[in-house]
Amino acid sequence: MTIQTTKTGSEATILLQGRLDTMTAPQLEAELRQTIPGLRALTLDFGGLDYLSSAGLRVLLLAQKHMNQQGQMKLIHVNQVIMEILDVTGFTNILTIVPNDPA
């Protein structure tokens, strides 16, 4: 998995590409630990994410818990496969997911 972080002031966007699974979840968790302190807004860009496992869901839940205390977190560019995983697991009720443009 590739992680690209862009931080401007108290806002950050993290672009994920590849698979967020048992092997790569610790990589994202470490990135979030460095990035989250002091943030008011965190955007996770799932545009290049191909797969999401339960280990990845755990990291998303931890990030959401932290951001609930200090600001907001949202997911953008979520493809249909990942959206189905989030829906079936109930994460659509926990996370803020920005709908993709229908175009």
Biopython code that builds the backbone (N, CA, C, O; Angstrom):
import numpy as np
from Bio.PDB.StructureBuilder import StructureBuilder

atoms = [
    (1, "MET", "N", (0.842, -1.170, 0.000)),
    (1, "MET", "CA", (0.000, 0.000, 0.000)),
    (1, "MET", "C", (0.889, 1.235, 0.000)),
    (1, "MET", "O", (1.961, 1.255, 0.603)),
    (2, "THR", "N", (0.415, 2.255, -0.689)),
    (2, "THR", "CA", (1.093, 3.539, -0.726)),
    (2, "THR", "C", (0.256, 4.551, 0.035)),
    (2, "THR", "O", (-0.959, 4.626, -0.144)),
    (3, "ILE", "N", (0.913, 5.329, 0.886)),
    (3, "ILE", "CA", (0.256, 6.366, 1.665)),
    (3, "ILE", "C", (0.913, 7.696, 1.337)),
    (3, "ILE", "O", (2.129, 7.849, 1.450)),
    (4, "GLN", "N", (0.088, 8.660, 0.927)),
    (4, "GLN", "CA", (0.604, 9.998, 0.621)),
    (4, "GLN", "C", (-0.173, 11.004, 1.457)),
    (4, "GLN", "O", (-1.388, 11.139, 1.310)),
    (5, "THR", "N", (0.538, 11.714, 2.339)),
    (5, "THR", "CA", (-0.101, 12.658, 3.251)),
    (5, "THR", "C", (0.225, 14.089, 2.853)),
    (5, "THR", "O", (1.377, 14.436, 2.596)),
    (6, "THR", "N", (-0.816, 14.906, 2.808)),
    (6, "THR", "CA", (-0.672, 16.335, 2.572)),
    (6, "THR", "C", (-1.281, 17.044, 3.769)),
    (6, "THR", "O", (-2.457, 16.857, 4.081)),
    (7, "LYS", "N", (-0.464, 17.870, 4.445)),
    (7, "LYS", "CA", (-0.938, 18.555, 5.640)),
    (7, "LYS", "C", (-0.779, 20.061, 5.447)),
    (7, "LYS", "O", (0.286, 20.552, 5.071)),
    (8, "THR", "N", (-1.875, 20.782, 5.719)),
    (8, "THR", "CA", (-1.872, 22.233, 5.643)),
    (8, "THR", "C", (-2.519, 22.761, 6.917)),
    (8, "THR", "O", (-3.730, 22.650, 7.103)),
    (9, "GLY", "N", (-1.706, 23.331, 7.783)),
    (9, "GLY", "CA", (-2.240, 23.841, 9.043)),
    (9, "GLY", "C", (-2.861, 22.732, 9.865)),
    (9, "GLY", "O", (-2.204, 21.746, 10.202)),
    (10, "SER", "N", (-4.145, 22.904, 10.187)),
    (10, "SER", "CA", (-4.843, 21.910, 11.017)),
    (10, "SER", "C", (-5.690, 20.945, 10.184)),
    (10, "SER", "O", (-6.591, 20.290, 10.707)),
    (11, "GLU", "N", (-5.392, 20.865, 8.884)),
    (11, "GLU", "CA", (-6.101, 19.940, 7.993)),
    (11, "GLU", "C", (-5.102, 19.016, 7.302)),
    (11, "GLU", "O", (-3.986, 19.417, 6.970)),
    (12, "ALA", "N", (-5.527, 17.771, 7.094)),
    (12, "ALA", "CA", (-4.676, 16.803, 6.399)),
    (12, "ALA", "C", (-5.524, 15.914, 5.510)),
    (12, "ALA", "O", (-6.664, 15.577, 5.828)),
    (13, "THR", "N", (-4.930, 15.548, 4.388)),
    (13, "THR", "CA", (-5.531, 14.569, 3.487)),
    (13, "THR", "C", (-4.542, 13.431, 3.316)),
    (13, "THR", "O", (-3.360, 13.649, 3.051)),
    (14, "ILE", "N", (-5.043, 12.211, 3.472)),
    (14, "ILE", "CA", (-4.215, 11.029, 3.293)),
    (14, "ILE", "C", (-4.788, 10.224, 2.132)),
    (14, "ILE", "O", (-5.920, 9.743, 2.193)),
    (15, "LEU", "N", (-3.997, 10.085, 1.080)),
    (15, "LEU", "CA", (-4.371, 9.313, -0.099)),
    (15, "LEU", "C", (-3.850, 7.893, 0.061)),
    (15, "LEU", "O", (-2.658, 7.677, 0.281)),
    (16, "LEU", "N", (-4.757, 6.929, -0.051)),
    (16, "LEU", "CA", (-4.395, 5.518, 0.084)),
    (16, "LEU", "C", (-4.508, 4.831, -1.269)),
    (16, "LEU", "O", (-5.477, 5.028, -2.002)),
    (17, "GLN", "N", (-3.503, 4.023, -1.589)),
    (17, "GLN", "CA", (-3.523, 3.252, -2.827)),
    (17, "GLN", "C", (-3.090, 1.828, -2.528)),
    (17, "GLN", "O", (-2.093, 1.599, -1.844)),
    (18, "GLY", "N", (-3.852, 0.874, -3.050)),
    (18, "GLY", "CA", (-3.518, -0.527, -2.851)),
    (18, "GLY", "C", (-4.492, -1.221, -1.919)),
    (18, "GLY", "O", (-5.704, -1.018, -1.996)),
    (19, "ARG", "N", (-3.939, -2.047, -1.033)),
    (19, "ARG", "CA", (-4.741, -2.868, -0.132)),
    (19, "ARG", "C", (-4.513, -2.451, 1.319)),
    (19, "ARG", "O", (-3.374, -2.355, 1.777)),
    (20, "LEU", "N", (-5.604, -2.207, 2.031)),
    (20, "LEU", "CA", (-5.529, -1.923, 3.462)),
    (20, "LEU", "C", (-5.938, -3.204, 4.172)),
    (20, "LEU", "O", (-7.124, -3.481, 4.353)),
    (21, "ASP", "N", (-4.938, -3.977, 4.571)),
    (21, "ASP", "CA", (-5.192, -5.297, 5.158)),
    (21, "ASP", "C", (-4.298, -5.518, 6.367)),
    (21, "ASP", "O", (-3.701, -4.571, 6.878)),
    (22, "THR", "N", (-4.201, -6.740, 6.821)),
    (22, "THR", "CA", (-3.430, -7.076, 8.009)),
    (22, "THR", "C", (-1.969, -6.649, 7.881)),
    (22, "THR", "O", (-1.356, -6.234, 8.865)),
    (23, "MET", "N", (-1.420, -6.747, 6.701)),
    (23, "MET", "CA", (-0.016, -6.408, 6.498)),
    (23, "MET", "C", (0.221, -4.901, 6.451)),
    (23, "MET", "O", (1.274, -4.430, 6.880)),
    (24, "THR", "N", (-0.742, -4.144, 5.936)),
    (24, "THR", "CA", (-0.532, -2.710, 5.724)),
    (24, "THR", "C", (-1.221, -1.813, 6.747)),
    (24, "THR", "O", (-0.895, -0.630, 6.840)),
    (25, "ALA", "N", (-2.158, -2.347, 7.512)),
    (25, "ALA", "CA", (-2.867, -1.546, 8.514)),
    (25, "ALA", "C", (-1.912, -0.897, 9.520)),
    (25, "ALA", "O", (-2.116, 0.265, 9.870)),
    (26, "PRO", "N", (-0.872, -1.602, 10.001)),
    (26, "PRO", "CA", (0.059, -0.952, 10.929)),
    (26, "PRO", "C", (0.760, 0.263, 10.302)),
    (26, "PRO", "O", (1.071, 1.230, 10.998)),
    (27, "GLN", "N", (1.001, 0.209, 9.010)),
    (27, "GLN", "CA", (1.621, 1.328, 8.297)),
    (27, "GLN", "C", (0.706, 2.558, 8.350)),
    (27, "GLN", "O", (1.171, 3.666, 8.620)),
    (28, "LEU", "N", (-0.584, 2.363, 8.094)),
    (28, "LEU", "CA", (-1.529, 3.477, 8.160)),
    (28, "LEU", "C", (-1.688, 3.958, 9.600)),
    (28, "LEU", "O", (-1.773, 5.161, 9.846)),
    (29, "GLU", "N", (-1.729, 3.036, 10.541)),
    (29, "GLU", "CA", (-1.877, 3.419, 11.943)),
    (29, "GLU", "C", (-0.705, 4.305, 12.387)),
    (29, "GLU", "O", (-0.908, 5.297, 13.086)),
    (30, "ALA", "N", (0.509, 3.950, 11.984)),
    (30, "ALA", "CA", (1.685, 4.758, 12.326)),
    (30, "ALA", "C", (1.603, 6.145, 11.695)),
    (30, "ALA", "O", (1.942, 7.143, 12.331)),
    (31, "GLU", "N", (1.155, 6.203, 10.457)),
    (31, "GLU", "CA", (1.003, 7.494, 9.770)),
    (31, "GLU", "C", (-0.035, 8.364, 10.475)),
    (31, "GLU", "O", (0.168, 9.567, 10.645)),
    (32, "LEU", "N", (-1.136, 7.760, 10.881)),
    (32, "LEU", "CA", (-2.187, 8.504, 11.566)),
    (32, "LEU", "C", (-1.713, 9.016, 12.926)),
    (32, "LEU", "O", (-2.064, 10.128, 13.321)),
    (33, "ARG", "N", (-0.932, 8.229, 13.637)),
    (33, "ARG", "CA", (-0.410, 8.661, 14.952)),
    (33, "ARG", "C", (0.457, 9.909, 14.816)),
    (33, "ARG", "O", (0.457, 10.773, 15.693)),
    (34, "GLN", "N", (1.192, 9.996, 13.714)),
    (34, "GLN", "CA", (2.026, 11.164, 13.475)),
    (34, "GLN", "C", (1.212, 12.352, 12.989)),
    (34, "GLN", "O", (1.539, 13.498, 13.297)),
    (35, "THR", "N", (0.159, 12.088, 12.234)),
    (35, "THR", "CA", (-0.584, 13.141, 11.550)),
    (35, "THR", "C", (-1.711, 13.730, 12.382)),
    (35, "THR", "O", (-1.928, 14.941, 12.335)),
    (36, "ILE", "N", (-2.433, 12.919, 13.139)),
    (36, "ILE", "CA", (-3.655, 13.356, 13.821)),
    (36, "ILE", "C", (-3.457, 14.437, 14.896)),
    (36, "ILE", "O", (-4.292, 15.337, 14.991)),
    (37, "PRO", "N", (-2.402, 14.389, 15.701)),
    (37, "PRO", "CA", (-2.300, 15.407, 16.753)),
    (37, "PRO", "C", (-2.399, 16.838, 16.196)),
    (37, "PRO", "O", (-1.664, 17.223, 15.286)),
    (38, "GLY", "N", (-3.326, 17.602, 16.771)),
    (38, "GLY", "CA", (-3.504, 18.993, 16.369)),
    (38, "GLY", "C", (-4.418, 19.225, 15.182)),
    (38, "GLY", "O", (-4.676, 20.373, 14.820)),
    (39, "LEU", "N", (-4.913, 18.158, 14.567)),
    (39, "LEU", "CA", (-5.780, 18.321, 13.394)),
    (39, "LEU", "C", (-7.193, 18.716, 13.788)),
    (39, "LEU", "O", (-7.690, 18.320, 14.843)),
    (40, "ARG", "N", (-7.826, 19.491, 12.940)),
    (40, "ARG", "CA", (-9.249, 19.804, 13.054)),
    (40, "ARG", "C", (-10.039, 19.062, 11.977)),
    (40, "ARG", "O", (-11.230, 18.797, 12.140)),
    (41, "ALA", "N", (-9.363, 18.728, 10.871)),
    (41, "ALA", "CA", (-10.046, 18.036, 9.767)),
    (41, "ALA", "C", (-9.094, 17.016, 9.142)),
    (41, "ALA", "O", (-7.958, 17.337, 8.792)),
    (42, "LEU", "N", (-9.578, 15.788, 9.010)),
    (42, "LEU", "CA", (-8.821, 14.714, 8.381)),
    (42, "LEU", "C", (-9.662, 14.135, 7.255)),
    (42, "LEU", "O", (-10.809, 13.740, 7.463)),
    (43, "THR", "N", (-9.088, 14.090, 6.072)),
    (43, "THR", "CA", (-9.749, 13.488, 4.906)),
    (43, "THR", "C", (-8.943, 12.274, 4.482)),
    (43, "THR", "O", (-7.739, 12.369, 4.245)),
    (44, "LEU", "N", (-9.612, 11.134, 4.385)),
    (44, "LEU", "CA", (-8.990, 9.931, 3.849)),
    (44, "LEU", "C", (-9.513, 9.735, 2.437)),
    (44, "LEU", "O", (-10.710, 9.534, 2.229)),
    (45, "ASP", "N", (-8.614, 9.796, 1.475)),
    (45, "ASP", "CA", (-8.971, 9.650, 0.065)),
    (45, "ASP", "C", (-8.770, 8.192, -0.334)),
    (45, "ASP", "O", (-7.642, 7.709, -0.436)),
    (46, "PHE", "N", (-9.888, 7.502, -0.559)),
    (46, "PHE", "CA", (-9.860, 6.082, -0.903)),
    (46, "PHE", "C", (-9.843, 5.844, -2.416)),
    (46, "PHE", "O", (-10.108, 4.729, -2.867)),
    (47, "GLY", "N", (-9.537, 6.872, -3.197)),
    (47, "GLY", "CA", (-9.568, 6.764, -4.655)),
    (47, "GLY", "C", (-8.755, 5.622, -5.228)),
    (47, "GLY", "O", (-9.128, 5.053, -6.254)),
    (48, "GLY", "N", (-7.656, 5.280, -4.590)),
    (48, "GLY", "CA", (-6.814, 4.205, -5.089)),
    (48, "GLY", "C", (-6.855, 2.947, -4.249)),
    (48, "GLY", "O", (-6.035, 2.048, -4.436)),
    (49, "LEU", "N", (-7.808, 2.872, -3.317)),
    (49, "LEU", "CA", (-7.892, 1.711, -2.431)),
    (49, "LEU", "C", (-8.659, 0.585, -3.120)),
    (49, "LEU", "O", (-9.782, 0.778, -3.586)),
    (50, "ASP", "N", (-8.034, -0.597, -3.177)),
    (50, "ASP", "CA", (-8.622, -1.754, -3.862)),
    (50, "ASP", "C", (-9.296, -2.736, -2.909)),
    (50, "ASP", "O", (-10.199, -3.473, -3.307)),
    (51, "TYR", "N", (-8.857, -2.745, -1.653)),
    (51, "TYR", "CA", (-9.317, -3.779, -0.723)),
    (51, "TYR", "C", (-9.252, -3.233, 0.695)),
    (51, "TYR", "O", (-8.358, -2.454, 1.028)),
    (52, "LEU", "N", (-10.201, -3.644, 1.528)),
    (52, "LEU", "CA", (-10.257, -3.218, 2.923)),
    (52, "LEU", "C", (-10.619, -4.416, 3.783)),
    (52, "LEU", "O", (-11.679, -5.015, 3.604)),
    (53, "SER", "N", (-9.735, -4.771, 4.727)),
    (53, "SER", "CA", (-9.983, -5.909, 5.617)),
    (53, "SER", "C", (-10.422, -5.423, 6.992)),
    (53, "SER", "O", (-10.512, -4.220, 7.240)),
    (54, "SER", "N", (-10.692, -6.367, 7.873)),
    (54, "SER", "CA", (-11.096, -6.019, 9.237)),
    (54, "SER", "C", (-9.982, -5.268, 9.966)),
    (54, "SER", "O", (-10.267, -4.416, 10.808)),
    (55, "ALA", "N", (-8.742, -5.564, 9.661)),
    (55, "ALA", "CA", (-7.620, -4.836, 10.273)),
    (55, "ALA", "C", (-7.650, -3.368, 9.846)),
    (55, "ALA", "O", (-7.357, -2.479, 10.645)),
    (56, "GLY", "N", (-8.001, -3.123, 8.602)),
    (56, "GLY", "CA", (-8.140, -1.760, 8.118)),
    (56, "GLY", "C", (-9.315, -1.055, 8.764)),
    (56, "GLY", "O", (-9.230, 0.129, 9.091)),
    (57, "LEU", "N", (-10.405, -1.771, 8.948)),
    (57, "LEU", "CA", (-11.577, -1.194, 9.618)),
    (57, "LEU", "C", (-11.236, -0.773, 11.043)),
    (57, "LEU", "O", (-11.704, 0.262, 11.518)),
    (58, "ARG", "N", (-10.432, -1.566, 11.714)),
    (58, "ARG", "CA", (-10.024, -1.238, 13.078)),
    (58, "ARG", "C", (-9.253, 0.080, 13.109)),
    (58, "ARG", "O", (-9.475, 0.907, 13.993)),
    (59, "VAL", "N", (-8.359, 0.276, 12.161)),
    (59, "VAL", "CA", (-7.579, 1.515, 12.101)),
    (59, "VAL", "C", (-8.501, 2.705, 11.810)),
    (59, "VAL", "O", (-8.319, 3.781, 12.380)),
    (60, "LEU", "N", (-9.478, 2.520, 10.936)),
    (60, "LEU", "CA", (-10.428, 3.593, 10.648)),
    (60, "LEU", "C", (-11.228, 3.962, 11.886)),
    (60, "LEU", "O", (-11.476, 5.140, 12.142)),
    (61, "LEU", "N", (-11.629, 2.962, 12.651)),
    (61, "LEU", "CA", (-12.393, 3.209, 13.869)),
    (61, "LEU", "C", (-11.556, 3.981, 14.895)),
    (61, "LEU", "O", (-12.057, 4.907, 15.533)),
    (62, "LEU", "N", (-10.298, 3.604, 15.052)),
    (62, "LEU", "CA", (-9.420, 4.318, 15.978)),
    (62, "LEU", "C", (-9.235, 5.772, 15.545)),
    (62, "LEU", "O", (-9.273, 6.682, 16.373)),
    (63, "ALA", "N", (-9.036, 5.982, 14.256)),
    (63, "ALA", "CA", (-8.869, 7.348, 13.740)),
    (63, "ALA", "C", (-10.128, 8.169, 13.984)),
    (63, "ALA", "O", (-10.047, 9.335, 14.371)),
    (64, "GLN", "N", (-11.289, 7.566, 13.760)),
    (64, "GLN", "CA", (-12.550, 8.276, 13.972)),
    (64, "GLN", "C", (-12.718, 8.655, 15.440)),
    (64, "GLN", "O", (-13.171, 9.758, 15.746)),
    (65, "LYS", "N", (-12.359, 7.754, 16.343)),
    (65, "LYS", "CA", (-12.466, 8.040, 17.773)),
    (65, "LYS", "C", (-11.590, 9.237, 18.156)),
    (65, "LYS", "O", (-12.020, 10.109, 18.911)),
    (66, "HIS", "N", (-10.372, 9.275, 17.638)),
    (66, "HIS", "CA", (-9.477, 10.404, 17.920)),
    (66, "HIS", "C", (-10.037, 11.698, 17.347)),
    (66, "HIS", "O", (-10.039, 12.729, 18.019)),
    (67, "MET", "N", (-10.511, 11.645, 16.111)),
    (67, "MET", "CA", (-10.987, 12.862, 15.461)),
    (67, "MET", "C", (-12.297, 13.343, 16.067)),
    (67, "MET", "O", (-12.578, 14.541, 16.015)),
    (68, "ASN", "N", (-13.103, 12.469, 16.633)),
    (68, "ASN", "CA", (-14.329, 12.895, 17.321)),
    (68, "ASN", "C", (-14.016, 13.847, 18.469)),
    (68, "ASN", "O", (-14.837, 14.695, 18.817)),
    (69, "GLN", "N", (-12.842, 13.710, 19.053)),
    (69, "GLN", "CA", (-12.450, 14.531, 20.194)),
    (69, "GLN", "C", (-11.867, 15.880, 19.785)),
    (69, "GLN", "O", (-11.820, 16.808, 20.592)),
    (70, "GLN", "N", (-11.424, 15.991, 18.534)),
    (70, "GLN", "CA", (-10.717, 17.213, 18.168)),
    (70, "GLN", "C", (-11.155, 17.833, 16.852)),
    (70, "GLN", "O", (-10.665, 18.902, 16.487)),
    (71, "GLY", "N", (-12.054, 17.198, 16.138)),
    (71, "GLY", "CA", (-12.470, 17.751, 14.845)),
    (71, "GLY", "C", (-13.344, 16.779, 14.089)),
    (71, "GLY", "O", (-14.219, 16.130, 14.661)),
    (72, "GLN", "N", (-13.093, 16.685, 12.787)),
    (72, "GLN", "CA", (-13.910, 15.804, 11.955)),
    (72, "GLN", "C", (-13.043, 14.995, 11.000)),
    (72, "GLN", "O", (-11.940, 15.397, 10.630)),
    (73, "MET", "N", (-13.574, 13.852, 10.619)),
    (73, "MET", "CA", (-12.909, 12.975, 9.660)),
    (73, "MET", "C", (-13.920, 12.604, 8.590)),
    (73, "MET", "O", (-15.092, 12.375, 8.887)),
    (74, "LYS", "N", (-13.467, 12.545, 7.343)),
    (74, "LYS", "CA", (-14.347, 12.113, 6.262)),
    (74, "LYS", "C", (-13.575, 11.247, 5.280)),
    (74, "LYS", "O", (-12.355, 11.348, 5.157)),
    (75, "LEU", "N", (-14.321, 10.390, 4.582)),
    (75, "LEU", "CA", (-13.780, 9.545, 3.530)),
    (75, "LEU", "C", (-14.308, 10.055, 2.202)),
    (75, "LEU", "O", (-15.486, 10.386, 2.073)),
    (76, "ILE", "N", (-13.418, 10.114, 1.210)),
    (76, "ILE", "CA", (-13.828, 10.532, -0.125)),
    (76, "ILE", "C", (-13.369, 9.498, -1.153)),
    (76, "ILE", "O", (-12.486, 8.682, -0.884)),
    (77, "HIS", "N", (-13.979, 9.549, -2.320)),
    (77, "HIS", "CA", (-13.649, 8.673, -3.453)),
    (77, "HIS", "C", (-13.711, 7.186, -3.092)),
    (77, "HIS", "O", (-12.829, 6.412, -3.464)),
    (78, "VAL", "N", (-14.751, 6.802, -2.372)),
    (78, "VAL", "CA", (-14.921, 5.409, -1.961)),
    (78, "VAL", "C", (-15.593, 4.635, -3.094)),
    (78, "VAL", "O", (-16.698, 4.971, -3.519)),
    (79, "ASN", "N", (-14.904, 3.587, -3.581)),
    (79, "ASN", "CA", (-15.485, 2.807, -4.686)),
    (79, "ASN", "C", (-16.589, 1.879, -4.165)),
    (79, "ASN", "O", (-16.766, 1.725, -2.957)),
    (80, "GLN", "N", (-17.314, 1.275, -5.083)),
    (80, "GLN", "CA", (-18.482, 0.463, -4.734)),
    (80, "GLN", "C", (-18.122, -0.752, -3.881)),
    (80, "GLN", "O", (-18.865, -1.103, -2.965)),
    (81, "VAL", "N", (-16.995, -1.395, -4.171)),
    (81, "VAL", "CA", (-16.588, -2.580, -3.409)),
    (81, "VAL", "C", (-16.309, -2.209, -1.956)),
    (81, "VAL", "O", (-16.769, -2.888, -1.038)),
    (82, "ILE", "N", (-15.558, -1.132, -1.751)),
    (82, "ILE", "CA", (-15.246, -0.685, -0.394)),
    (82, "ILE", "C", (-16.517, -0.199, 0.306)),
    (82, "ILE", "O", (-16.704, -0.437, 1.499)),
    (83, "MET", "N", (-17.384, 0.479, -0.440)),
    (83, "MET", "CA", (-18.639, 0.971, 0.136)),
    (83, "MET", "C", (-19.497, -0.180, 0.643)),
    (83, "MET", "O", (-20.129, -0.066, 1.693)),
    (84, "GLU", "N", (-19.525, -1.288, -0.094)),
    (84, "GLU", "CA", (-20.291, -2.455, 0.340)),
    (84, "GLU", "C", (-19.742, -3.012, 1.653)),
    (84, "GLU", "O", (-20.509, -3.401, 2.534)),
    (85, "ILE", "N", (-18.423, -3.048, 1.782)),
    (85, "ILE", "CA", (-17.795, -3.526, 3.025)),
    (85, "ILE", "C", (-18.187, -2.610, 4.177)),
    (85, "ILE", "O", (-18.564, -3.080, 5.250)),
    (86, "LEU", "N", (-18.097, -1.294, 3.951)),
    (86, "LEU", "CA", (-18.448, -0.333, 4.993)),
    (86, "LEU", "C", (-19.924, -0.444, 5.367)),
    (86, "LEU", "O", (-20.286, -0.300, 6.535)),
    (87, "ASP", "N", (-20.765, -0.697, 4.382)),
    (87, "ASP", "CA", (-22.204, -0.807, 4.617)),
    (87, "ASP", "C", (-22.544, -2.076, 5.412)),
    (87, "ASP", "O", (-23.285, -2.020, 6.393)),
    (88, "VAL", "N", (-22.005, -3.199, 4.986)),
    (88, "VAL", "CA", (-22.299, -4.487, 5.636)),
    (88, "VAL", "C", (-21.813, -4.500, 7.084)),
    (88, "VAL", "O", (-22.450, -5.096, 7.953)),
    (89, "THR", "N", (-20.691, -3.846, 7.338)),
    (89, "THR", "CA", (-20.127, -3.836, 8.689)),
    (89, "THR", "C", (-20.725, -2.752, 9.580)),
    (89, "THR", "O", (-20.406, -2.681, 10.767)),
    (90, "GLY", "N", (-21.587, -1.912, 9.022)),
    (90, "GLY", "CA", (-22.205, -0.843, 9.796)),
    (90, "GLY", "C", (-21.359, 0.407, 9.920)),
    (90, "GLY", "O", (-21.738, 1.343, 10.624)),
    (91, "PHE", "N", (-20.223, 0.439, 9.249)),
    (91, "PHE", "CA", (-19.337, 1.597, 9.334)),
    (91, "PHE", "C", (-19.906, 2.824, 8.632)),
    (91, "PHE", "O", (-19.450, 3.940, 8.879)),
    (92, "THR", "N", (-20.887, 2.638, 7.767)),
    (92, "THR", "CA", (-21.520, 3.801, 7.138)),
    (92, "THR", "C", (-22.295, 4.618, 8.165)),
    (92, "THR", "O", (-22.578, 5.793, 7.934)),
    (93, "ASN", "N", (-22.641, 4.007, 9.299)),
    (93, "ASN", "CA", (-23.324, 4.717, 10.374)),
    (93, "ASN", "C", (-22.346, 5.429, 11.310)),
    (93, "ASN", "O", (-22.750, 6.284, 12.097)),
    (94, "ILE", "N", (-21.077, 5.082, 11.226)),
    (94, "ILE", "CA", (-20.056, 5.628, 12.121)),
    (94, "ILE", "C", (-19.222, 6.702, 11.428)),
    (94, "ILE", "O", (-18.891, 7.725, 12.028)),
    (95, "LEU", "N", (-18.889, 6.464, 10.163)),
    (95, "LEU", "CA", (-17.992, 7.337, 9.416)),
    (95, "LEU", "C", (-18.762, 8.322, 8.545)),
    (95, "LEU", "O", (-19.890, 8.053, 8.131)),
    (96, "THR", "N", (-18.142, 9.462, 8.274)),
    (96, "THR", "CA", (-18.695, 10.415, 7.313)),
    (96, "THR", "C", (-18.098, 10.076, 5.960)),
    (96, "THR", "O", (-16.887, 10.175, 5.763)),
    (97, "ILE", "N", (-18.957, 9.675, 5.025)),
    (97, "ILE", "CA", (-18.525, 9.285, 3.694)),
    (97, "ILE", "C", (-19.144, 10.239, 2.686)),
    (97, "ILE", "O", (-20.367, 10.315, 2.564)),
    (98, "VAL", "N", (-18.304, 10.962, 1.968)),
    (98, "VAL", "CA", (-18.774, 11.906, 0.970)),
    (98, "VAL", "C", (-19.126, 11.123, -0.290)),
    (98, "VAL", "O", (-18.273, 10.423, -0.836)),
    (99, "PRO", "N", (-20.374, 11.231, -0.765)),
    (99, "PRO", "CA", (-20.775, 10.489, -1.966)),
    (99, "PRO", "C", (-19.966, 10.932, -3.188)),
    (99, "PRO", "O", (-19.613, 12.103, -3.330)),
    (100, "ASN", "N", (-19.687, 9.979, -4.053)),
    (100, "ASN", "CA", (-19.004, 10.275, -5.302)),
    (100, "ASN", "C", (-19.963, 10.993, -6.242)),
    (100, "ASN", "O", (-21.171, 10.758, -6.218)),
    (101, "ASP", "N", (-19.406, 11.870, -7.066)),
    (101, "ASP", "CA", (-20.225, 12.540, -8.085)),
    (101, "ASP", "C", (-20.737, 11.500, -9.067)),
    (101, "ASP", "O", (-19.980, 10.614, -9.463)),
    (102, "PRO", "N", (-21.998, 11.580, -9.471)),
    (102, "PRO", "CA", (-22.554, 10.573, -10.384)),
    (102, "PRO", "C", (-21.992, 10.665, -11.793)),
    (102, "PRO", "O", (-22.237, 9.773, -12.606)),
    (103, "ALA", "N", (-21.253, 11.706, -12.101)),
    (103, "ALA", "CA", (-20.744, 11.909, -13.466)),
    (103, "ALA", "C", (-19.746, 10.863, -13.872)),
    (103, "ALA", "O", (-19.231, 10.902, -14.989)),
]
sb = StructureBuilder()
sb.init_structure("model")
sb.init_model(0)
sb.init_chain("A")
sb.init_seg("    ")
for serial, (resi, resn, name, xyz) in enumerate(atoms, 1):
    if name == "N":
        sb.init_residue(resn, " ", resi, " ")
    sb.init_atom(name, np.array(xyz, "f"), 0.0, 1.0, " ", f" {name:<3s}", serial, name[0])
structure = sb.get_structure()
